[in-house]
Amino acid sequence: MDIGIGNIGLVLFIIAVVFVVKTINVVPQQHAWVVERLGKFHATLGPGLNIVLPFVDRIAYKHSLKEIPLDVPSQVCITKDNTQLQVDGILYFQVTDPMRASYGSSNYIAAITQLAQTTLRSIIGRMELDKTFEERDYINHSIVNALDEAAANWGVKVLRYEIKDLTPPKEILHAMQSQITAEREKRALIAASEGRKQEQINIANGEREAAIARSEGEKQAAINRAQGQAASIVAIADATADALRKTAAAIREPGGSDAVNLKVAEQYVNAFAQLAKTNNSIIVPANMSDISGLIASAMQVVKSQRTP
């Protein structure tokens, strides 16, 4: 009897433990559990300690509320200009409504993946090859808008989509590489020609400015020389006039006429002496009395100048 009572107690203890385990549920942070009661949606359990009715309620679905990255399988898309393009992307989404995520779709991850692929093919098909490389942001934004609208019924929020790779065929890739190389060479040639053009312009401007500077210098030098010559002429004229005035004043003094006669005679004789030094033969006036006549003529001029 004691053994039977012990077994019954053990069974009751096990039942009690199972009852407690089934009753108490601890939900982790950033998770949500969907509870069904007798096969029908009953409640969504949030993080923390939760009590349910054992054998009546059951945890039907468990969802993570964290942001989830989903790798969208690579696929071949046809562009508007009939070029094949291998596209690979990644999608980020988050469960916002656990009840809809449980009952809105049988597999919301597969649904999002398929919808992302079809939407990507549709967008790429409306664009030319070159535009697909330039409009990545537009493609990403368009896919997010299309997916977010459809995923609302699945209790899912599509946060963003990023294209990882856009890979054209090898022939197209080689042609694009050649085009890029040619464009770079073209830009290099243009830059070199612009540099040579600017160099020639700078040289021409430098030569023009140098010529202007030289001409300005020559002009100023000529002006300075002319001013110097004019000043020299004026100074000589002033000195000559002053000398003549002094000579005339000296002649008017007593004995001035005799001094003039003597000076003229000396210069006359000195002139003949110089001729005798530089020439083997000289011409002597036939009448030496011409000297006295020359002196008399000079004195007559002096006297006429003295007479008012």
Secondary structure, 3 states (H helix, E strand, C coil): CHHHHHHHHHHHHHHHHHHHHHHEEEECCCEEEEEEECCEEEEEECCEEEECCCCCEEEEEEEECCCEEEEEEEEEEECCCCCEEEEEEEEEEEECCHHHHHHCCCCHHHHHHHHHHHHHHHHHHCCCHHHHHHCHHHHHHHHHHHHHHHHHHHCEEEEEEEEEEEECCHHHHHHHHHHHHHHHHHHHHHHHHHHHHHHHHHHHHHHHHHHHHHHHHHHHHHHHHHHHHHHHHHHHHHHHHHHHHHHHHHHHCCCHHHHHHHHHHHHHHHHHHHHHHHCCCCCCCCCCCHHHHHHHHHHHHHHHHHCC
